[in-house]
Amino acid sequence: MIGKTLASRYKIEEKIGDGGMAVVYKGRDMLLNRTVTLKVLRSQFITDENFVRRFHREAQAAASLSHQNVVNIYDVGEEDDIYYIVMEYIGGKTLKELIKEKGRLSPEEAADIARQICEALVHAHKNKIIHRDIKPHNILITYDGTVKVTDFGIAKAVTAATMTYDNNIVMGSVHYFAPEQARGGLAEEKADLYSLGIVLYEMLTGEVPFSGESPVSVALKHIQENIKSPLEINSDISPELEKIILKATQKEVTRRYQSAQEMLKDLKSFINKEKVNIDSFNKPTVNHMDTLSVPVKRIKKESMNNNKNKNKKRGSMDKWKYRWLAAGLVAFFLFVFVLAMGFNHLRAFLVVPEVEVPDVVNLSIREATSVLNEAGLEGEIVEEISHEEIPVGHVVSQDPEGGRMVKENRKVELVISTGPTYVEVPSVVDKREIEAKIILQELELVVETVEEFSEEVSPGIVMSQNPGGGSRIAPGEVVTLVVSKGAEPFSLRDFTGRTLEDVKEWIELSKLKLREVKEEHSDTVPEGKVIRQFPEAGEMVQASDPVDLVVSKGPEKKVEEAYNINVDPARWGIDEGDNIRIDINDNRGSRTSFEGVYEGTMIVVEGWGSGTVTIMKEDGQGYTTLEAVKFP
């Protein structure tokens, strides 16, 4: 790609980044002679028509944003199956790189960065654009400390088209997901505020609150677990700043900040060292160790006195002990002599032959018992356990193990398989794809998805599954989900020149969503009729897609100013007594202001706005135009 020129305008100069969705290049706009950033979609996305369509549309919508804390989008295009976005080039580093360099940011620096991100969100949310992927990787810091948020609207195209946990795309984002995003629900403005709270948490502690081996495990923690108090990790954080983080990261949407403007107000109060007024919210719970008490046994005084009396008696008893010891030794040697004499006679009865234990693992109970009996041993079932590979009724393990030498007729303990542990497949029909995957993967089931169009079921919702809910299968087996892609795309009609009421009716019938209606003056399109639309006519759309309209307010009414225009007919050689006529053509139209005999004095006519004054003289055959003079 290096050296390639797109749209005969954007020359790719060097690769500066590599993400899961796109490769990022530094380039030059040769028309405007400026440095730009180009994001080129990876090849695995361009084959998905739905994704490309949404990506193009959301990028165009985000291009309408204009704010000092938002990376400007200049252009969106496609050439030879290369889909790209042209963006403002930002010199500096990402917030993720800054956190890695510093470990932790000071509360003052972190709060100021969060404030600038919040300023960007306020502007975007006012324009009905939700980011959906706020994370340090998408926050750029310029050399002068200005914060720039990038990739507005792009995340919506990714999640709407993929709806999956792809290690390259979502793993980097799931650490910042709001609980409703982790469930696969609708992400609104408050999801951006949750993500900003997590980013602020990471800036101050140097770590994210939740981590795990897979995206699913991290997503579940966002849904189920409270974050650890940032003050426990970094004691330099003020309680006021911690309150802002905890307020933004509440699990319940209604307990969070209700708008970016509300969060921005608290951040500014903290920066200005003013009181931060935050309503009650759920704080993270802290587990305390219970104190264990150990009883101490007391030694009674009486027992100490008894020990003294016992010591006095001990001396007389020692003499008798020696006598009994001597008698015991004599009896012992006598017993050994008798035992040795009879050993040879008893040996034939005491010695049992040894045999080798056969290996009966994986054999059925009947086969194992037969093999053990042939070896002169007995089998005994001591336990039954589940096993993923060994069939029901077969030996999982034995004791002693095969190959050991044991006495004949010994019992060999056998552990028998009851087969795999089956799980009951839950019904995930009518759930969002991500939520369904989390439920099934928690049961160690493998999930495969098939996408189909549906007029009745919303995109990303599970329509059917195989095997169905209530079935019993082993962990590791596959559950196939049929997921709705929404209604089949259709070509959007041309709304230009139609009344807003007609367009609204058509949009409603087509199950589209009217997102924004703007008004502007037009000299060519009558008032109340559509001037232009987004997406444009002919683009492929599907049910629930947003449509923006620009409606005419009619011609702009100009402020008219009256002019008194002095006309001196003598200037054109008209003599006193000649018949003359003076016509006016101005903002109010054309008309005759004076017609009659020139009496030798200045003639005053009135004109409105701007136009021309035409002086004419009668010559017997009618009026002849002498000159047309513009005014004012």
C-alpha positions in Angstrom: 0.0 0.0 0.0 2.9 2.4 0.6 3.2 4.8 -2.3 -0.4 4.1 -3.5 -2.6 7.0 -4.3 -6.4 6.8 -3.6 -9.0 8.8 -5.5 -6.1 10.5 -7.4 -5.7 12.6 -4.2 -4.5 10.8 -1.1 -1.0 9.4 -1.3 -0.1 6.7 1.3 3.4 7.4 2.8 3.9 5.1 5.8 2.2 2.6 8.1 1.7 4.0 11.6 -0.8 1.6 13.2 -2.4 -1.8 13.1 -5.8 -2.5 14.6 -8.3 -5.4 14.5 -10.6 -3.5 12.1 -8.2 -1.4 10.0 -4.6 -0.7 9.1 -3.7 3.0 9.8 -1.4 4.9 7.4 0.1 8.4 7.3 -0.6 10.1 4.0 -0.8 13.4 2.1 -3.8 15.1 0.6 -2.2 16.3 -2.6 -5.1 18.6 -3.4 -4.9 20.6 -0.2 -1.2 19.8 0.5 -1.8 18.6 4.1 -0.8 15.5 6.1 -3.7 13.2 6.8 -4.4 9.8 8.5 -6.0 7.0 6.3 -7.7 4.0 7.9 -8.0 1.1 5.4 -10.4 -1.7 6.2 -9.0 -5.2 6.5 -9.9 -7.6 3.8 -12.1 -9.8 6.0 -14.6 -7.0 6.4 -15.0 -5.9 2.7 -16.8 -9.2 1.8 -19.6 -8.4 4.2 -22.0 -6.1 2.4 -24.0 -5.2 5.5 -20.8 -4.2 7.3 -19.5 -2.1 4.5 -22.8 -0.3 4.1 -23.1 0.5 7.8 -19.4 1.4 8.0 -19.7 3.9 5.2 -22.9 5.4 6.6 -21.7 5.8 10.2 -18.4 7.3 9.0 -20.3 9.8 7.0 -22.6 10.7 10.0 -19.5 11.1 12.2 -18.0 13.4 9.6 -20.6 16.0 10.6 -19.0 16.4 14.0 -16.8 19.5 14.4 -15.1 20.0 17.8 -11.6 20.7 19.1 -11.6 17.4 21.1 -12.9 15.2 18.1 -10.6 13.9 15.3 -12.2 15.4 12.1 -13.2 13.0 9.4 -12.5 14.6 6.0 -13.6 11.9 3.5 -14.9 8.3 3.1 -14.3 6.4 -0.1 -13.7 3.1 -1.9 -11.4 2.2 -4.8 -10.6 -1.2 -6.1 -12.1 -3.0 -3.1 -10.1 -0.7 -0.8 -12.4 1.0 1.7 -10.9 3.9 3.5 -11.5 6.9 5.8 -9.5 10.1 5.5 -9.0 11.7 8.9 -7.2 14.6 10.6 -3.6 13.7 11.3 -2.7 14.0 15.0 0.9 14.3 16.1 1.4 12.8 19.6 0.5 9.5 21.3 -2.5 7.4 22.4 -3.7 7.6 26.0 -2.9 3.9 26.3 0.8 4.6 25.4 0.8 7.4 28.0 -0.5 5.1 30.7 2.1 2.5 29.8 4.9 5.1 30.1 3.8 6.7 33.4 2.1 3.7 35.1 -0.3 6.0 36.8 -1.4 9.6 36.0 -1.7 12.3 38.6 -5.3 13.0 39.7 -5.1 16.5 38.2 -3.8 15.2 34.8 -6.3 12.3 34.6 -9.2 14.6 35.5 -8.3 17.1 32.8 -8.0 14.4 30.2 -11.4 13.0 31.3 -12.9 16.5 31.0 -11.7 16.9 27.4 -13.1 13.4 26.5 -16.4 14.4 28.2 -16.4 17.7 26.2 -16.2 15.6 23.0 -19.0 13.3 24.2 -21.3 16.3 25.0 -20.9 17.5 21.4 -21.4 14.1 19.9 -24.4 13.2 22.0 -26.0 16.5 21.1 -25.7 15.4 17.4 -27.2 12.0 18.3 -23.9 10.2 17.7 -22.8 7.6 20.3 -19.2 6.4 20.3 -19.7 2.9 21.8 -16.0 2.2 22.0 -14.4 4.7 24.4 -11.0 3.3 25.4 -7.5 4.6 25.8 -6.5 3.3 22.3 -9.1 5.7 20.8 -7.9 8.7 22.7 -5.1 10.7 21.2 -3.0 13.2 23.1 -1.3 16.0 21.0 2.1 17.4 21.8 0.4 20.5 23.5 -1.8 18.3 25.7 -5.0 18.6 23.7 -7.2 15.4 23.8 -8.7 14.1 20.6 -11.3 11.3 20.5 -11.3 9.2 17.3 -13.4 6.5 15.7 -16.8 8.1 16.5 -19.6 5.9 15.0 -17.2 3.2 13.7 -17.9 0.9 16.6 -21.6 0.9 15.8 -20.8 -0.5 12.3 -18.6 -3.2 13.8 -21.0 -4.4 16.5 -24.0 -4.2 14.2 -22.3 -6.3 11.5 -20.3 -8.8 13.5 -22.2 -9.2 16.9 -19.4 -11.6 18.0 -16.4 -11.9 20.3 -13.6 -11.8 17.8 -10.2 -11.9 19.5 -8.8 -9.2 17.2 -11.7 -6.8 17.5 -13.5 -7.0 20.8 -10.8 -8.3 23.2 -9.3 -4.8 23.3 -12.7 -3.2 23.9 -14.4 -5.6 26.3 -12.4 -4.2 29.3 -14.3 -1.0 28.8 -17.7 -2.3 27.9 -20.8 -1.2 29.8 -22.8 -4.1 31.3 -25.6 -3.5 28.7 -23.0 -3.9 25.9 -21.7 -7.1 27.5 -25.2 -8.5 27.4 -25.6 -7.5 23.8 -28.2 -4.9 24.6 -28.7 -1.4 23.2 -25.8 0.9 23.9 -27.0 4.5 24.5 -25.2 7.7 25.7 -24.8 6.3 29.2 -22.7 3.4 27.9 -20.1 6.0 26.7 -20.1 7.4 30.3 -19.5 4.0 31.8 -16.5 3.4 29.5 -15.2 6.9 30.3 -15.4 5.9 34.0 -13.3 2.8 33.3 -10.8 4.9 31.4 -10.5 7.3 34.3 -10.1 4.3 36.6 -7.2 3.0 34.5 -5.5 6.4 34.3 -5.5 6.7 38.1 -4.6 3.1 39.0 -2.6 1.9 36.0 -4.9 -1.1 35.6 -8.4 -2.0 34.3 -10.9 -3.2 37.0 -11.7 -6.5 35.3 -9.5 -8.9 33.4 -9.8 -12.6 32.4 -8.6 -15.3 30.1 -11.3 -14.7 27.5 -13.6 -11.8 26.4 -16.6 -13.8 27.8 -15.1 -14.0 31.3 -14.3 -10.3 31.3 -17.8 -9.4 30.0 -19.4 -11.5 32.8 -17.4 -9.6 35.4 -18.8 -6.3 34.0 -22.3 -7.7 34.5 -21.9 -9.5 37.8 -19.0 -7.9 39.8 -18.4 -4.6 41.5 -15.2 -2.8 40.6 -12.5 -2.6 43.3 -12.3 0.8 45.0 -9.6 2.8 43.2 -8.6 4.4 46.5 -7.5 0.9 47.7 -5.1 0.8 44.8 -3.9 4.4 44.8 -4.2 6.4 48.0 -3.4 9.6 46.2 -6.9 9.6 44.6 -9.2 12.0 46.4 -12.6 10.8 47.6 -14.4 13.3 45.3 -12.6 11.9 42.2 -13.4 8.3 43.3 -17.1 9.3 43.6 -17.1 10.5 40.0 -15.6 7.1 38.8 -18.1 5.0 40.9 -21.0 7.1 39.8 -20.1 6.7 36.1 -19.5 2.9 36.4 -22.8 1.9 38.1 -24.2 -1.4 36.8 -27.7 0.0 36.7 -28.1 2.6 33.9 -30.5 4.7 36.0 -27.8 5.1 38.8 -25.2 6.5 36.4 -24.8 10.1 35.2 -27.8 10.9 33.1 -25.8 12.9 30.5 -22.3 13.7 29.5 -23.0 17.3 30.5 -23.8 16.2 34.1 -20.5 14.3 34.4 -18.6 17.2 32.8 -20.0 19.5 35.5 -18.6 17.3 38.3 -15.2 17.0 36.6 -15.0 20.8 36.2 -15.9 21.2 39.9 -13.1 18.8 40.9 -10.6 20.6 38.7 -11.6 24.0 40.1 -11.4 22.5 43.7 -15.1 23.1 44.2 -17.4 20.7 46.1 -18.6 17.7 44.0 -22.2 17.0 44.8 -23.1 13.4 43.9 -26.2 11.6 44.9 -26.1 8.2 46.6 -25.0 5.2 44.6 -23.8 1.6 45.1 -20.2 1.5 46.5 -18.0 -1.6 46.0 -18.3 -4.1 48.8 -15.2 -4.9 50.9 -14.7 -8.3 52.6 -13.3 -8.2 56.1 -11.6 -11.2 57.8 -13.4 -12.4 60.9 -11.3 -12.5 64.1 -11.0 -16.1 65.4 -10.8 -16.6 69.2 -8.8 -19.7 70.5 -9.8 -20.9 74.1 -6.9 -21.3 76.5 -7.0 -24.1 79.1 -6.1 -23.0 82.6 -3.9 -25.2 84.8 -5.4 -25.6 88.2 -3.3 -25.1 91.3 -4.5 -28.3 92.8 -3.0 -30.4 90.0 0.5 -28.8 90.7 0.2 -30.0 94.4 -0.8 -33.5 93.3 2.4 -33.8 91.2 4.6 -33.2 94.3 2.9 -36.1 96.2 3.3 -38.4 93.2 7.1 -37.9 93.1 7.4 -39.1 96.8 5.8 -42.5 95.9 7.8 -43.0 92.7 11.0 -44.1 94.5 9.5 -47.2 96.2 7.9 -48.4 93.1 11.1 -48.4 91.0 12.5 -51.5 92.8 9.5 -53.7 91.8 9.8 -52.5 88.2 13.3 -54.0 87.8 12.2 -57.4 89.1 9.3 -57.6 86.6 11.6 -56.5 83.7 13.9 -59.4 84.3 11.1 -61.9 84.3 9.8 -60.5 81.0 13.1 -60.9 79.2 13.3 -64.6 80.1 9.8 -65.2 78.8 10.6 -63.4 75.5 13.7 -65.5 74.7 11.7 -68.7 75.4 9.0 -67.6 72.9 11.6 -66.9 70.2 13.1 -70.3 70.6 9.8 -72.1 70.2 8.9 -70.0 67.2 12.2 -70.8 65.4 11.7 -74.5 66.0 8.3 -74.5 64.4 8.9 -72.1 61.5 9.9 -74.7 58.9 6.7 -76.7 59.7 4.4 -73.6 59.4 6.0 -72.1 56.3 4.1 -74.3 53.9 0.9 -72.9 55.3 1.9 -69.2 55.7 3.5 -68.4 52.2 1.0 -67.3 49.4 2.3 -67.1 45.8 2.5 -63.7 44.0 0.9 -62.8 40.6 1.2 -59.9 38.2 -1.8 -57.5 38.1 -3.2 -57.2 34.6 -4.1 -53.8 33.1 -7.9 -53.6 32.8 -8.3 -49.8 32.3 -10.8 -49.1 29.4 -12.2 -52.7 29.6 -15.9 -53.3 30.4 -16.8 -54.6 33.9 -17.4 -58.1 32.5 -14.1 -58.2 30.6 -12.1 -56.7 33.5 -13.6 -59.3 36.0 -12.8 -62.2 33.6 -9.2 -61.0 33.1 -8.6 -60.6 36.8 -10.1 -64.0 37.7 -7.8 -65.7 35.1 -4.9 -64.0 36.9 -6.0 -65.3 40.3 -7.4 -62.0 41.5 -10.8 -60.5 42.3 -12.3 -57.3 41.1 -14.2 -54.9 43.4 -16.1 -51.8 42.3 -15.3 -49.0 44.8 -16.5 -45.9 42.9 -18.5 -44.7 39.9 -17.5 -41.4 38.2 -18.3 -39.4 35.1 -15.7 -39.4 32.3 -15.7 -37.5 29.0 -14.0 -40.2 26.9 -14.4 -43.6 28.6 -17.8 -45.2 27.8 -20.4 -46.1 30.4 -19.6 -49.3 32.4 -15.9 -49.4 31.5 -12.9 -49.2 33.9 -11.5 -45.7 34.5 -8.7 -46.7 37.0 -7.6 -49.6 39.1 -5.6 -50.1 42.4 -3.1 -51.7 42.3 -2.1 -50.6 38.8 -1.4 -53.0 36.0 2.1 -54.6 36.1 2.5 -54.7 39.9 3.2 -58.0 41.8 0.6 -58.9 44.5 -0.5 -61.9 46.5 -2.8 -64.3 44.8 -6.6 -63.9 45.5 -6.1 -60.2 46.3 -9.0 -57.8 45.5 -8.3 -55.1 42.8 -10.3 -51.9 43.4 -12.0 -50.6 40.3 -13.4 -47.1 39.4 -16.1 -47.4 36.8 -17.2 -44.7 34.2 -20.8 -43.4 34.2 -20.0 -41.7 30.8 -19.8 -38.0 30.1 -21.4 -35.4 32.3 -24.3 -34.1 30.4 -25.6 -30.5 30.6 -29.1 -29.3 29.8 -29.1 -26.9 26.9 -30.9 -23.7 27.9 -33.2 -22.0 25.4 -31.6 -18.8 24.1 -34.2 -18.0 21.5 -35.2 -14.3 21.5 -31.9 -13.4 23.2 -29.2 -11.2 21.7 -26.3 -13.2 20.1 -23.7 -12.0 22.6 -25.9 -12.9 25.6 -26.7 -16.3 24.1 -23.0 -17.0 23.6 -22.1 -16.1 27.1 -24.8 -18.4 28.5 -23.8 -21.4 26.4 -20.0 -20.9 26.7 -20.4 -20.8 30.5 -21.7 -24.4 30.2 -18.5 -25.2 28.1 -20.6 -25.7 24.9 -19.2 -24.7 21.5 -21.3 -22.1 19.7 -21.6 -21.7 15.9 -23.8 -19.1 14.3 -25.7 -18.8 11.0 -27.1 -15.5 9.9 -30.4 -15.2 8.0 -32.6 -12.3 7.0 -35.9 -11.8 8.8 -38.8 -9.3 8.5 -40.1 -10.0 12.0 -37.0 -10.4 14.2 -34.6 -7.6 14.9 -30.9 -7.8 13.9 -28.7 -9.7 16.3 -31.5 -11.7 17.9 -31.4 -15.5 18.0 -34.3 -17.0 16.0 -33.7 -20.7 16.6 -31.1 -23.1 18.0 -30.1 -26.7 17.4 -30.2 -28.7 19.7 -33.2 -27.0 21.2 -33.7 -25.9 24.8 -34.0 -28.8 27.3 -31.8 -31.2 25.3 -29.0 -32.9 27.2 -25.5 -32.9 25.6 -21.9 -33.3 26.7 -19.6 -30.3 27.3 -17.7 -29.5 24.1 -20.5 -30.3 21.8 -21.8 -27.7 19.3 -24.9 -25.6 19.6 -25.9 -23.9 16.3 -27.7 -20.6 16.6 -29.6 -19.0 13.7 -29.3 -15.2 14.2 -31.4 -12.6 12.5 -29.7 -10.1 10.1 -32.8 -8.0 10.1 -34.9 -7.3 7.1 -33.4 -7.8 3.7 -31.8 -4.6 2.5 -33.6 -2.5 -0.1 -32.8 0.5 -2.2 -33.8 3.8 -0.5 -36.1 6.0 -2.7 -35.4 9.6 -3.6 -37.2 12.0 -1.2 -36.0 15.2 -2.7 -38.9 17.5 -3.7 -41.4 15.6 -1.5 -43.2 17.0 1.5 -41.9 16.1 5.0 -45.3 14.5 5.8 -45.1 12.2 2.8 -41.6 11.2 3.6 -42.4 10.5 7.3 -45.3 8.2 6.2 -43.0 6.3 3.8 -40.3 5.9 6.4 -42.8 4.6 8.9 -44.2 2.1 6.4 -40.6 0.9 5.5 -39.8 0.5 9.2 -36.9 3.0 9.0 -36.1 5.5 11.7 -36.2 9.2 11.1 -33.2 10.4 13.1 -32.8 14.1 12.4 -34.6 16.8 10.4 -32.7 20.1 9.7 -34.1 23.2 8.0 -32.4 25.6 5.7 -33.4 28.3 3.1 -33.6 27.4 -0.6 -34.3 29.6 -3.6 -35.2 26.5 -5.8 -37.0 24.1 -3.4 -40.4 25.2 -2.1 -40.9 25.5 1.6 -41.7 22.3 3.5 -40.1 20.0 0.8 -37.0 17.9 1.1 -33.8 19.4 -0.2 -31.5 16.4 0.4 -31.3 13.2 2.4 -28.8 10.9 4.1 -28.4 8.1 3.1 -28.7 9.2 -0.5 -31.3 7.8 -2.9 -30.3 4.4 -4.2 -28.3 3.3 -1.2 -29.1 0.0 0.3 -30.9 0.2 3.7 -32.8 -2.1 6.0 -35.5 -1.8 8.7 -34.5 0.3 11.7 -31.7 2.1 9.8 -31.7 5.9 10.5 -32.5 8.5 7.9 -31.6 12.2 8.1 -33.4 15.0 6.1 -32.8 18.6 5.2 -36.1 20.4 4.6 -36.5 23.8 2.8 -37.6 26.9 4.6 -38.2 28.7 1.3 -36.2 31.6 0.0 -34.4 33.7 2.5 -36.2 36.9 3.1 -33.8 39.8 2.5 -34.2 43.1 4.4 -35.4 45.7 1.9 -34.1 49.2 2.1 -35.9 52.2 0.4 -33.9 54.6 -1.7 -34.8 58.0 -3.0 -33.2 58.3 -6.4 -32.6 61.7 -7.9 -32.9 61.8 -11.7 -31.7 64.8 -13.7 -33.1 64.5 -17.3 -30.8 67.3 -18.6 -27.9 64.9 -18.1 -29.2 63.0 -21.1 -29.9 66.1 -23.3 -33.6 66.3 -22.5 -35.0 69.8 -22.9 -37.7 71.4 -20.8 -41.1 70.6 -22.2 -40.1 67.1 -23.6 -42.2 64.1 -22.7 -40.2 61.6 -20.6 -40.8 58.3 -18.7 -38.8 56.7 -15.8 -39.3 53.0 -15.1 -38.1 51.2 -11.9 -37.1 47.4 -11.7 -36.3 46.5 -8.0 -37.1 43.9 -5.3 -40.7 44.8 -5.5 -40.9 44.3 -9.3 -41.2 46.5 -12.4 -43.2 49.7 -12.5 -43.4 53.2 -14.1 -42.5 55.9 -11.5 -42.8 59.0 -13.7 -44.4 59.8 -17.0 -45.1 63.3 -18.3 -43.5 66.7 -19.3 -40.1 67.5 -18.1 -40.4 70.9 -16.3 -36.6 71.5 -15.9 -36.4 70.3 -12.3 -34.9 67.2 -10.6 -37.2 64.2 -10.5 -37.2 62.0 -7.4 -38.2 58.3 -7.7 -38.3 55.6 -5.0 -36.5 52.2 -5.3 -36.5 49.2 -2.9 -33.5 47.0 -2.2 -31.6 47.0 -5.5 -32.3 47.2 -9.2 -32.3 49.6 -12.2 -33.7 53.0 -13.2 -34.5 53.3 -16.9 -34.8 56.8 -18.5 -36.8 57.1 -21.8 -37.8 60.0 -24.1 -40.8 60.2 -26.5 -39.8 60.9 -30.1 -43.2 60.8 -31.9 -43.1 57.0 -32.6 -43.0 56.0 -28.9 -40.4 56.0 -26.1 -36.7 55.5 -26.8 -34.5 54.2 -23.9 -31.6 56.6 -23.2 -30.0 54.6 -20.3 -30.7 52.0 -17.6 -28.8 52.9 -14.3 -28.2 50.4 -11.5 -28.8 51.3 -7.8 -28.0 51.6 -5.1 
